[in-house]
Every structure is written in C-alpha cells, then in structure tokens.
Amino acid sequence: MRKILTAVTALILAGTMAAGMASCGDKDKKESSTSENMLVGGQKPTDMSNDDYQKAYVSGFDLKPSDDENISVMISFDSDYFGGESKDYSEIYLVDKYIDALNKNDVAAVKECYYPDYLESLCENGDFETPEAFIKAYYNTLEQTLCQDFSIDFIDVSNCQVGGDLAADTMFATRDQSLQKAFGDDFTSKITERKLLTIAGYTYFTSKSGDGYANLVDVLPEGIQFCVYTIDGKPYIF
C-alpha cells in the first residue's frame, strides 16, 4: 500500500505533468479587447478589473456564477467534450467545486470531491495518517507554489485527455490500480469515463489580501492536472 500511496501522492502533489501530450480538447485561444486593453497570451492588463477580464475573454464555452447556480468560479471549457447534447455539466461542476474548496481551504469540501473512502484507503499504512492530512499537504504545496492565501478566480480547462494517449493511460493505470487495491478487482467495471484534465491556459489567481494577480502558467507552466472518473454515473476527482 505504501508504494501505491507514494505513486499517487507524487502525481497529485506535483500538480503538473509533462507537456506535449495528445489531447481530446486543446482549445484554440483567441485575442479580444476591452477599450484599449488587449488580452495577449493570457496576460491580464494590470488596469483591467476581474469583471472586464472575464467579459473580454473569448473561449469555446463559459459558465459563470451569474448564469448557473452550480458555479462559484467562472470556468472556461470546450463544450465538445463536456456537456454533450444533454448539457450535463456535472464534471465541470465538480471541477468548480474542487477549485472553490481549495480556494477556501475547506478540507471537508475537498474531500467530498473524491470517491467515498478512497483517500482513507490511500492513508492506510501510508505517508499520511488521515485524508485530512493528505489534503492539507496538497493545499500547502499549492500555497507555497502560488502564494499565501491564494484564490483561483478564473478557471480554464485548457486540455482534456482520454484513453489512447500514453501519458493519460499511465495515470489512469495508477488510479485504477489504487482503486482495485481499495475496493477489489471488479471495481473498475463501475467506471464509465476517465478523463485527465489540465487547468492552465488563461487561468489566473489572486491573493485574498489584494496583492495583485498572476497567470497560473507563470508559476506552473504545465498547469494543474488531475483525473475525473465517472463511477456509477457520478464524477469524482482522482
């Protein structure tokens, strides 16, 4: 179990993966402007407010808190790979909940994004005594990398990878193995979708103290990556 925990911990706490992976949703970015302010390469002009930035940004699809009660942080994604004809945005809602919980350092809310008892299984005889300790370690790693008391205020799901990509399949195999160790070899038959998401692109964060903003890729060039698995019809973070 220690080996499984160490592998999963390394992937999760690192928050990044190698670049150059084939994708199922790598969006073309467009430039837009508000007055004389130009959004170039994801850079938000220092004299542009968060609201102006979000209004000026052009993407494949956005959900905003003002438009959808399930959204807490404005999130951009490629609607070709999320929602479908049924407009089921449960995966996007989960990503929003996860990032919002991290913003608030809400350990209980972060834990709710994972499959029940999954983190407990990783902590058995492992590097962390409890799931709460695991989540706190992850938060502290992000805080040290981004800034103290960070808040990710704009989420860009810039890439989505599914089966058939070597790097994604490697991560899926690690997650599947940990699930089988925890819940039995037959458990993976419950999984109907596996996706590896990258939070990067135009994603930016601020400090709650009001000390300005920064693009996520300025400090994490590969972005933040994690898996979303759909199990028994419900998505979970892995």
PASEBA-1860 file (N, C-alpha, C; in nm, 3 decimals):
! residues 238
1> MRKILTAV> 0.082/-0.120/0.000/0.000/0.000/0.000/0.086/0.126/0.000 ~ 0.203/0.120/0.066/0.289/0.238/0.069/0.333/0.276/-0.071 ~ 0.365/0.175/-0.155/0.408/0.206/-0.291/0.297/0.273/-0.369 ~ 0.175/0.225/-0.353/0.062/0.285/-0.422/0.044/0.429/-0.375 ~ 0.049/0.452/-0.247/0.031/0.586/-0.193/0.139/0.679/-0.243 ~ 0.261/0.632/-0.243/0.372/0.717/-0.286/0.355/0.759/-0.431 ~ 0.314/0.666/-0.518/0.296/0.699/-0.659/0.184/0.801/-0.678 ~ 0.070/0.777/-0.613/-0.043/0.867/-0.626/-0.010/1.003/-0.564
9> TALILAGT> 0.055/1.003/-0.449/0.090/1.128/-0.384/0.181/1.211/-0.472 ~ 0.279/1.147/-0.534/0.373/1.220/-0.619/0.301/1.288/-0.734 ~ 0.204/1.217/-0.793/0.131/1.274/-0.906/0.040/1.388/-0.862 ~ -0.031/1.368/-0.750/-0.126/1.468/-0.706/-0.057/1.592/-0.651 ~ 0.042/1.573/-0.565/0.106/1.688/-0.502/0.191/1.766/-0.599 ~ 0.240/1.703/-0.704/0.319/1.776/-0.802/0.233/1.876/-0.877 ~ 0.110/1.836/-0.910/0.018/1.927/-0.975/0.051/1.952/-1.121 ~ 0.152/1.888/-1.175/0.190/1.911/-1.314/0.227/1.780/-1.380
17> MAAGMASC> 0.224/1.782/-1.514/0.269/1.667/-1.594/0.348/1.721/-1.711 ~ 0.418/1.633/-1.781/0.498/1.676/-1.895/0.409/1.732/-2.005 ~ 0.462/1.828/-2.079/0.387/1.889/-2.189/0.394/1.800/-2.312 ~ 0.322/1.841/-2.416/0.330/1.772/-2.544/0.245/1.649/-2.554 ~ 0.137/1.637/-2.474/0.052/1.519/-2.479/-0.058/1.538/-2.583 ~ -0.095/1.430/-2.650/-0.208/1.436/-2.742/-0.333/1.463/-2.661 ~ -0.430/1.533/-2.722/-0.547/1.575/-2.645/-0.676/1.545/-2.717 ~ -0.784/1.543/-2.636/-0.916/1.533/-2.696/-0.983/1.669/-2.694
25> GDKDKKES> -0.921/1.768/-2.631/-0.980/1.901/-2.628/-0.876/2.005/-2.599 ~ -0.802/2.050/-2.699/-0.700/2.152/-2.682/-0.747/2.274/-2.758 ~ -0.801/2.372/-2.685/-0.875/2.480/-2.748/-0.785/2.580/-2.816 ~ -0.833/2.637/-2.927/-0.764/2.747/-2.992/-0.799/2.874/-2.915 ~ -0.696/2.946/-2.869/-0.718/3.068/-2.795/-0.733/3.186/-2.889 ~ -0.818/3.279/-2.853/-0.842/3.397/-2.934/-0.810/3.521/-2.853 ~ -0.772/3.626/-2.925/-0.746/3.752/-2.857/-0.873/3.837/-2.863 ~ -0.895/3.915/-2.758/-1.008/4.004/-2.753/-0.965/4.130/-2.681
33> STSENMLV> -1.051/4.229/-2.680/-1.010/4.354/-2.617/-1.127/4.421/-2.548 ~ -1.095/4.498/-2.448/-1.191/4.585/-2.382/-1.130/4.724/-2.383 ~ -1.194/4.819/-2.453/-1.136/4.952/-2.474/-1.000/4.935/-2.540 ~ -0.894/4.986/-2.476/-0.761/4.976/-2.533/-0.679/4.864/-2.469 ~ -0.742/4.789/-2.383/-0.671/4.679/-2.316/-0.679/4.554/-2.404 ~ -0.565/4.493/-2.428/-0.560/4.375/-2.514/-0.518/4.253/-2.432 ~ -0.593/4.147/-2.447/-0.556/4.022/-2.384/-0.464/3.948/-2.480 ~ -0.338/3.941/-2.449/-0.241/3.877/-2.536/-0.172/3.767/-2.458
41> GGQKPTDM> -0.179/3.646/-2.511/-0.111/3.534/-2.447/-0.159/3.509/-2.305 ~ -0.283/3.546/-2.277/-0.338/3.520/-2.144/-0.301/3.625/-2.040 ~ -0.227/3.729/-2.080/-0.186/3.830/-1.982/-0.300/3.926/-1.956 ~ -0.335/3.942/-1.832/-0.441/4.032/-1.793/-0.380/4.168/-1.759 ~ -0.413/4.275/-1.834/-0.355/4.406/-1.805/-0.380/4.447/-1.661 ~ -0.283/4.512/-1.601/-0.292/4.546/-1.459/-0.404/4.644/-1.430 ~ -0.446/4.720/-1.532/-0.553/4.817/-1.509/-0.690/4.763/-1.547 ~ -0.697/4.633/-1.575/-0.825/4.572/-1.610/-0.881/4.498/-1.488
49> SNDDYQKA> -1.006/4.523/-1.456/-1.068/4.456/-1.343/-1.096/4.311/-1.377 ~ -1.122/4.230/-1.275/-1.155/4.090/-1.297/-1.279/4.076/-1.385 ~ -1.380/4.161/-1.361/-1.503/4.154/-1.440/-1.475/4.186/-1.586 ~ -1.394/4.290/-1.612/-1.361/4.325/-1.751/-1.283/4.214/-1.818 ~ -1.192/4.152/-1.742/-1.111/4.042/-1.796/-1.201/3.928/-1.840 ~ -1.295/3.893/-1.755/-1.383/3.781/-1.784/-1.477/3.812/-1.900 ~ -1.520/3.938/-1.911/-1.608/3.976/-2.022/-1.532/3.979/-2.154 ~ -1.403/4.015/-2.149/-1.324/4.028/-2.271/-1.274/3.894/-2.321
57> YVSGFDLK> -1.260/3.799/-2.231/-1.206/3.668/-2.269/-1.300/3.596/-2.364 ~ -1.245/3.538/-2.470/-1.324/3.464/-2.567/-1.279/3.318/-2.566 ~ -1.372/3.227/-2.550/-1.336/3.085/-2.545/-1.443/3.003/-2.614 ~ -1.425/2.872/-2.613/-1.524/2.784/-2.671/-1.655/2.788/-2.595 ~ -1.648/2.793/-2.463/-1.770/2.795/-2.381/-1.734/2.837/-2.239 ~ -1.822/2.911/-2.176/-1.800/2.954/-2.038/-1.925/2.928/-1.955 ~ -1.905/2.906/-1.827/-2.013/2.909/-1.729/-1.973/3.009/-1.622 ~ -2.066/3.094/-1.584/-2.039/3.198/-1.486/-2.133/3.183/-1.366
65> PSDDENIS> -2.091/3.229/-1.249/-2.179/3.224/-1.132/-2.311/3.296/-1.156 ~ -2.309/3.403/-1.237/-2.431/3.478/-1.263/-2.528/3.403/-1.354 ~ -2.476/3.302/-1.426/-2.560/3.227/-1.521/-2.601/3.090/-1.471 ~ -2.526/3.035/-1.375/-2.550/2.897/-1.331/-2.525/2.890/-1.181 ~ -2.625/2.851/-1.105/-2.615/2.847/-0.960/-2.517/2.741/-0.911 ~ -2.479/2.648/-0.998/-2.384/2.544/-0.960/-2.238/2.588/-0.973 ~ -2.217/2.708/-1.023/-2.082/2.759/-1.048/-2.046/2.866/-0.946 ~ -1.925/2.854/-0.890/-1.875/2.954/-0.795/-1.764/3.039/-0.854
73> VMISFDSD> -1.688/2.981/-0.949/-1.576/3.050/-1.014/-1.598/3.040/-1.164 ~ -1.587/3.152/-1.235/-1.606/3.145/-1.379/-1.513/3.042/-1.439 ~ -1.566/2.955/-1.525/-1.488/2.844/-1.578/-1.507/2.835/-1.729 ~ -1.398/2.818/-1.800/-1.398/2.806/-1.945/-1.360/2.664/-1.984 ~ -1.428/2.608/-2.083/-1.400/2.472/-2.126/-1.452/2.452/-2.267 ~ -1.413/2.343/-2.329/-1.457/2.310/-2.463/-1.585/2.228/-2.453 ~ -1.695/2.285/-2.499/-1.826/2.219/-2.485/-1.836/2.093/-2.572 ~ -1.741/2.072/-2.664/-1.742/1.949/-2.742/-1.710/1.827/-2.657
81> YFGGESKD> -1.647/1.851/-2.542/-1.602/1.739/-2.458/-1.669/1.737/-2.321 ~ -1.751/1.835/-2.295/-1.824/1.838/-2.167/-1.966/1.885/-2.195 ~ -2.060/1.813/-2.140/-2.200/1.854/-2.154/-2.277/1.773/-2.255 ~ -2.225/1.770/-2.378/-2.294/1.696/-2.484/-2.432/1.752/-2.513 ~ -2.510/1.675/-2.586/-2.644/1.720/-2.622/-2.734/1.735/-2.500 ~ -2.706/1.655/-2.397/-2.789/1.663/-2.276/-2.753/1.781/-2.188 ~ -2.639/1.847/-2.221/-2.588/1.960/-2.141/-2.572/1.921/-1.995 ~ -2.517/1.802/-1.975/-2.485/1.753/-1.841/-2.345/1.803/-1.805
89> YSEIYLVD> -2.339/1.907/-1.723/-2.210/1.968/-1.687/-2.161/1.920/-1.550 ~ -2.200/1.798/-1.511/-2.165/1.751/-1.378/-2.013/1.745/-1.358 ~ -1.939/1.711/-1.462/-1.792/1.709/-1.450/-1.738/1.848/-1.426 ~ -1.791/1.945/-1.498/-1.748/2.085/-1.482/-1.788/2.137/-1.345 ~ -1.907/2.101/-1.299/-1.949/2.142/-1.165/-1.854/2.087/-1.059 ~ -1.807/1.963/-1.081/-1.714/1.902/-0.986/-1.582/1.978/-0.986 ~ -1.531/2.013/-1.103/-1.406/2.090/-1.111/-1.421/2.223/-1.039 ~ -1.532/2.289/-1.062/-1.560/2.416/-0.994/-1.563/2.397/-0.843
97> KYIDALNK> -1.633/2.294/-0.798/-1.643/2.269/-0.654/-1.505/2.242/-0.594 ~ -1.424/2.166/-0.666/-1.290/2.131/-0.619/-1.201/2.254/-0.607 ~ -1.199/2.337/-0.711/-1.115/2.458/-0.708/-1.168/2.556/-0.603 ~ -1.299/2.571/-0.594/-1.357/2.661/-0.495/-1.323/2.615/-0.353 ~ -1.327/2.484/-0.330/-1.292/2.430/-0.198/-1.145/2.455/-0.166 ~ -1.058/2.442/-0.266/-0.917/2.472/-0.244/-0.897/2.621/-0.216 ~ -0.968/2.705/-0.289/-0.959/2.849/-0.264/-0.992/2.883/-0.119 ~ -1.092/2.814/-0.066/-1.139/2.841/0.069/-1.064/2.760/0.175
105> NDVAAVKE> -0.972/2.675/0.128/-0.901/2.584/0.218/-1.001/2.506/0.303 ~ -1.107/2.461/0.236/-1.215/2.386/0.301/-1.184/2.237/0.285 ~ -1.120/2.179/0.383/-1.074/2.041/0.375/-1.191/1.945/0.354 ~ -1.300/1.966/0.426/-1.416/1.878/0.415/-1.475/1.882/0.274 ~ -1.482/2.001/0.215/-1.539/2.015/0.080/-1.448/1.953/-0.025 ~ -1.316/1.964/-0.007/-1.223/1.898/-0.098/-1.242/1.747/-0.091 ~ -1.253/1.695/0.030/-1.269/1.551/0.049/-1.395/1.499/-0.019 ~ -1.501/1.578/-0.021/-1.627/1.537/-0.084/-1.613/1.518/-0.235
113> CYYPDYLE> -1.510/1.575/-0.294/-1.490/1.562/-0.438/-1.430/1.427/-0.477 ~ -1.378/1.353/-0.378/-1.319/1.222/-0.402/-1.421/1.111/-0.378 ~ -1.397/0.996/-0.437/-1.485/0.882/-0.416/-1.482/0.843/-0.267 ~ -1.596/0.811/-0.207/-1.601/0.777/-0.065/-1.501/0.669/-0.026 ~ -1.425/0.696/0.077/-1.327/0.604/0.136/-1.202/0.583/0.050 ~ -1.193/0.652/-0.063/-1.074/0.636/-0.147/-0.950/0.691/-0.077 ~ -0.960/0.812/-0.024/-0.845/0.870/0.043/-0.810/0.793/0.170 ~ -0.911/0.742/0.238/-0.885/0.660/0.356/-0.801/0.538/0.319
121> SLCENGDF> -0.833/0.478/0.203/-0.759/0.359/0.162/-0.614/0.392/0.131 ~ -0.589/0.511/0.079/-0.452/0.551/0.048/-0.371/0.578/0.174 ~ -0.441/0.617/0.279/-0.371/0.654/0.403/-0.340/0.534/0.492 ~ -0.395/0.419/0.461/-0.368/0.301/0.544/-0.220/0.262/0.533 ~ -0.151/0.268/0.644/-0.008/0.233/0.648/0.074/0.314/0.549 ~ 0.031/0.435/0.524/0.099/0.518/0.425/0.167/0.640/0.483 ~ 0.184/0.741/0.397/0.258/0.861/0.435/0.176/0.961/0.516 ~ 0.044/0.948/0.513/-0.044/1.040/0.585/-0.137/0.961/0.676
129> ETPEAFIK> -0.158/1.013/0.794/-0.242/0.943/0.891/-0.389/0.949/0.855 ~ -0.431/1.060/0.795/-0.573/1.079/0.764/-0.588/1.147/0.628 ~ -0.705/1.135/0.564/-0.730/1.209/0.441/-0.716/1.359/0.460 ~ -0.756/1.406/0.578/-0.745/1.549/0.606/-0.599/1.595/0.601 ~ -0.509/1.512/0.654/-0.367/1.545/0.649/-0.316/1.545/0.506 ~ -0.365/1.451/0.425/-0.329/1.444/0.284/-0.371/1.571/0.212 ~ -0.496/1.614/0.233/-0.549/1.733/0.166/-0.476/1.859/0.211 ~ -0.446/1.866/0.340/-0.372/1.982/0.390/-0.233/1.991/0.328
137> AYYNTLEQ> -0.170/1.875/0.308/-0.038/1.873/0.244/-0.048/1.923/0.100 ~ -0.153/1.882/0.030/-0.175/1.927/-0.107/-0.197/2.078/-0.110 ~ -0.282/2.127/-0.019/-0.309/2.271/-0.015/-0.180/2.348/0.015 ~ -0.104/2.301/0.111/0.020/2.370/0.147/0.117/2.374/0.029 ~ 0.121/2.266/-0.050/0.207/2.263/-0.168/0.163/2.368/-0.269 ~ 0.032/2.378/-0.292/-0.019/2.481/-0.382/0.009/2.621/-0.330 ~ -0.010/2.640/-0.200/0.011/2.771/-0.140/0.157/2.814/-0.152 ~ 0.248/2.720/-0.132/0.391/2.751/-0.146/0.427/2.783/-0.290
145> TLCQDFSI> 0.357/2.720/-0.384/0.386/2.742/-0.525/0.320/2.869/-0.578 ~ 0.196/2.894/-0.540/0.122/3.011/-0.589/0.150/3.132/-0.501 ~ 0.081/3.141/-0.392/0.104/3.248/-0.295/0.022/3.216/-0.171 ~ 0.056/3.281/-0.063/-0.018/3.259/0.061/-0.161/3.308/0.045 ~ -0.255/3.229/0.091/-0.396/3.266/0.088/-0.442/3.292/-0.056 ~ -0.407/3.202/-0.148/-0.439/3.220/-0.289/-0.587/3.202/-0.318 ~ -0.629/3.254/-0.432/-0.765/3.233/-0.481/-0.760/3.225/-0.632 ~ -0.794/3.109/-0.688/-0.802/3.094/-0.833/-0.935/3.152/-0.877
153> DFIDVSNC> -0.930/3.264/-0.948/-1.050/3.340/-0.979/-1.103/3.318/-1.120 ~ -1.027/3.250/-1.203/-1.072/3.219/-1.338/-1.013/3.084/-1.376 ~ -1.099/2.987/-1.407/-1.056/2.851/-1.437/-1.065/2.827/-1.588 ~ -0.956/2.787/-1.648/-0.955/2.750/-1.788/-0.918/2.602/-1.798 ~ -1.017/2.519/-1.831/-0.989/2.377/-1.855/-0.931/2.370/-1.996 ~ -0.800/2.385/-2.005/-0.736/2.406/-2.134/-0.710/2.277/-2.211 ~ -0.718/2.163/-2.144/-0.693/2.038/-2.213/-0.766/1.923/-2.145 ~ -0.806/1.826/-2.226/-0.874/1.707/-2.177/-0.817/1.588/-2.254
161> QVGGDLAA> -0.777/1.485/-2.182/-0.721/1.365/-2.245/-0.798/1.243/-2.199 ~ -0.820/1.152/-2.293/-0.892/1.028/-2.262/-0.806/0.909/-2.302 ~ -0.863/0.789/-2.298/-0.788/0.669/-2.329/-0.729/0.671/-2.469 ~ -0.611/0.611/-2.482/-0.544/0.610/-2.610/-0.421/0.698/-2.613 ~ -0.409/0.787/-2.516/-0.290/0.871/-2.501/-0.200/0.807/-2.397 ~ -0.072/0.790/-2.428/0.018/0.715/-2.342/0.029/0.777/-2.203 ~ 0.049/0.908/-2.196/0.065/0.974/-2.066/-0.063/0.963/-1.982 ~ -0.177/0.986/-2.047/-0.304/0.975/-1.975/-0.328/0.831/-1.930
169> DTMFATRD> -0.301/0.735/-2.019/-0.321/0.595/-1.984/-0.234/0.553/-1.866 ~ -0.114/0.610/-1.858/-0.025/0.579/-1.746/-0.087/0.627/-1.615 ~ -0.141/0.749/-1.617/-0.206/0.800/-1.496/-0.331/0.720/-1.464 ~ -0.409/0.685/-1.565/-0.530/0.606/-1.541/-0.494/0.470/-1.480 ~ -0.386/0.409/-1.528/-0.345/0.279/-1.475/-0.310/0.288/-1.327 ~ -0.244/0.398/-1.289/-0.210/0.418/-1.147/-0.335/0.434/-1.063 ~ -0.430/0.514/-1.111/-0.555/0.533/-1.038/-0.633/0.402/-1.031 ~ -0.641/0.331/-1.143/-0.716/0.205/-1.145/-0.657/0.105/-1.046
177> QSLQKAFG> -0.527/0.099/-1.042/-0.461/0.004/-0.952/-0.493/0.039/-0.806 ~ -0.491/0.167/-0.773/-0.521/0.206/-0.635/-0.666/0.177/-0.600 ~ -0.758/0.193/-0.698/-0.899/0.162/-0.675/-0.920/0.012/-0.656 ~ -0.850/-0.068/-0.734/-0.862/-0.213/-0.720/-0.806/-0.261/-0.587 ~ -0.697/-0.199/-0.543/-0.640/-0.234/-0.412/-0.739/-0.202/-0.301 ~ -0.809/-0.090/-0.319/-0.901/-0.046/-0.213/-1.034/-0.118/-0.214 ~ -1.088/-0.144/-0.334/-1.226/-0.191/-0.343/-1.244/-0.323/-0.418 ~ -1.136/-0.384/-0.463/-1.147/-0.513/-0.532/-1.127/-0.500/-0.682
185> DDFTSKIT> -1.085/-0.610/-0.743/-1.052/-0.610/-0.885/-1.170/-0.575/-0.975 ~ -1.290/-0.605/-0.932/-1.407/-0.581/-1.016/-1.454/-0.436/-1.012 ~ -1.396/-0.357/-0.923/-1.447/-0.221/-0.903/-1.437/-0.137/-1.030 ~ -1.330/-0.155/-1.108/-1.310/-0.070/-1.225/-1.419/-0.089/-1.331 ~ -1.496/-0.194/-1.319/-1.607/-0.213/-1.413/-1.716/-0.107/-1.392 ~ -1.713/-0.040/-1.277/-1.809/0.066/-1.247/-1.774/0.197/-1.318 ~ -1.650/0.207/-1.366/-1.603/0.332/-1.426/-1.650/0.340/-1.571 ~ -1.724/0.443/-1.604/-1.774/0.459/-1.741/-1.697/0.566/-1.819
193> ERKLLTIA> -1.628/0.656/-1.750/-1.547/0.757/-1.820/-1.423/0.788/-1.739 ~ -1.312/0.809/-1.810/-1.187/0.852/-1.750/-1.137/0.973/-1.828 ~ -1.108/1.080/-1.759/-1.053/1.198/-1.826/-0.939/1.255/-1.742 ~ -0.837/1.301/-1.812/-0.727/1.372/-1.748/-0.740/1.518/-1.789 ~ -0.763/1.605/-1.692/-0.787/1.747/-1.719/-0.665/1.830/-1.682 ~ -0.644/1.935/-1.761/-0.539/2.032/-1.732/-0.602/2.168/-1.708 ~ -0.571/2.226/-1.594/-0.613/2.362/-1.563/-0.494/2.452/-1.593 ~ -0.501/2.527/-1.700/-0.387/2.610/-1.742/-0.440/2.724/-1.829
201> GYTYFTSK> -0.378/2.745/-1.945/-0.427/2.847/-2.038/-0.438/2.984/-1.974 ~ -0.559/3.038/-1.972/-0.584/3.171/-1.918/-0.614/3.172/-1.768 ~ -0.605/3.058/-1.704/-0.631/3.052/-1.559/-0.544/3.151/-1.485 ~ -0.605/3.227/-1.395/-0.524/3.317/-1.313/-0.569/3.311/-1.168 ~ -0.479/3.354/-1.079/-0.509/3.353/-0.936/-0.470/3.486/-0.875 ~ -0.530/3.512/-0.762/-0.500/3.633/-0.687/-0.469/3.595/-0.543 ~ -0.427/3.693/-0.467/-0.413/3.678/-0.323/-0.532/3.743/-0.257 ~ -0.591/3.676/-0.161/-0.708/3.733/-0.094/-0.675/3.864/-0.023
209> SGDGYANL> -0.546/3.886/0.000/-0.505/4.012/0.065/-0.506/4.129/-0.032 ~ -0.530/4.099/-0.162/-0.538/4.206/-0.261/-0.405/4.250/-0.317 ~ -0.306/4.162/-0.315/-0.172/4.198/-0.361/-0.151/4.174/-0.510 ~ -0.257/4.171/-0.588/-0.244/4.156/-0.732/-0.280/4.018/-0.780 ~ -0.243/3.987/-0.903/-0.280/3.862/-0.967/-0.159/3.807/-1.041 ~ -0.173/3.681/-1.084/-0.071/3.620/-1.170/-0.136/3.510/-1.252 ~ -0.087/3.488/-1.372/-0.133/3.375/-1.452/-0.077/3.247/-1.392 ~ -0.160/3.144/-1.385/-0.117/3.017/-1.327/0.006/2.961/-1.398
217> VDVLPEGI> 0.008/2.971/-1.532/0.119/2.912/-1.608/0.250/2.987/-1.586 ~ 0.244/3.106/-1.527/0.368/3.177/-1.496/0.446/3.106/-1.385 ~ 0.374/3.037/-1.297/0.440/2.968/-1.187/0.432/2.816/-1.201 ~ 0.331/2.768/-1.274/0.316/2.625/-1.305/0.299/2.613/-1.456 ~ 0.408/2.611/-1.532/0.398/2.612/-1.678/0.311/2.501/-1.736 ~ 0.308/2.385/-1.671/0.227/2.274/-1.721/0.084/2.277/-1.665 ~ 0.057/2.371/-1.575/-0.075/2.380/-1.515/-0.097/2.279/-1.403 ~ -0.219/2.270/-1.358/-0.260/2.173/-1.256/-0.337/2.062/-1.326
225> QFCVYTID> -0.300/1.938/-1.301/-0.366/1.825/-1.366/-0.422/1.728/-1.263 ~ -0.536/1.671/-1.297/-0.596/1.566/-1.215/-0.693/1.488/-1.302 ~ -0.730/1.371/-1.255/-0.825/1.286/-1.327/-0.966/1.310/-1.277 ~ -1.060/1.295/-1.366/-1.202/1.290/-1.331/-1.256/1.157/-1.382 ~ -1.301/1.075/-1.288/-1.361/0.945/-1.321/-1.510/0.953/-1.295 ~ -1.589/0.895/-1.387/-1.732/0.880/-1.364/-1.758/0.737/-1.318 ~ -1.811/0.725/-1.196/-1.836/0.595/-1.133/-1.983/0.588/-1.092 ~ -2.052/0.487/-1.141/-2.196/0.474/-1.113/-2.269/0.603/-1.147
233> GKPYIF> -2.229/0.665/-1.257/-2.299/0.783/-1.306/-2.263/0.915/-1.241 ~ -2.165/0.915/-1.150/-2.128/1.038/-1.080/-1.977/1.060/-1.095 ~ -1.934/1.185/-1.124/-1.792/1.213/-1.140/-1.722/1.237/-1.007 ~ -1.595/1.198/-1.002/-1.512/1.218/-0.884/-1.371/1.260/-0.926 ~ -1.305/1.335/-0.839/-1.167/1.374/-0.859/-1.075/1.258/-0.816 ~ -0.971/1.234/-0.893/-0.868/1.137/-0.855/-0.731/1.194/-0.892
END
